[in-house]
Every structure is written in C-alpha cells, then in structure tokens.
Amino acid sequence: MREPAFWYRRPSLISLLLSPLGAVYGLVSGRRMQRAGFDAGIPVLCIGNYHLGGAGKTPAALALTTLGGVMPAHATESSRAISRWPSAMNSSM
C-alpha cells in the first residue's frame, strides 16, 4: 500500500486557512489523552477502528461472544448486533 499522493502536493489556500483549526484540535486532543483513564472495575474489550463499515467489527464481536464464551454486558448503540445481544443475554441468565 502506498501513501496518498496529496501528501506531496503544495498546500492549497483552504488547507492553509484550516491549519489553525487543526492546531487547536490537536492541542485539545493531546490534553484529553493526557488525562487519567477510567477504571471500569471489570475487563473491557472494545472492538473498533476508524472504518465505518465493512471492516468486520460486528462479525468479530459475534465470534467473541460465541467462540470465546464471552457474554457481553452492554453493547453500544453504534453496534448493529445490539438487537441480537439482549436476547442472548436474557436466555443465559
């Protein structure tokens, strides 16, 4: 895989105008990442990445619940599998 060609282009006017906004975003993100994390008190496994679809996150989550014997306690609303998990949780409890 090669890097995108726009990495080597000269900056456009819009990119120059947006660069201060990018710097502010970087500062805010950097400060947020320096804060202490949250201890949930239980093991937590997050399955995700920056891809919106087609990366296999839902099948991976379902495989972990069936193959690994992992019972999800809570699925976020962004998961397509949320409608399947509550019934699986109720049947085993």
Buried (B, 14 or more C-beta within 10 A) or exposed (E): EEEEEEEEEEEEEEEEEEEEEEEEEEEEEEEEEEEEEEEEEEEEEEBEEEEEEEEEBBEEBBEBBEEEEEEBEEBEEEBEBBEBBEEBBEEEE
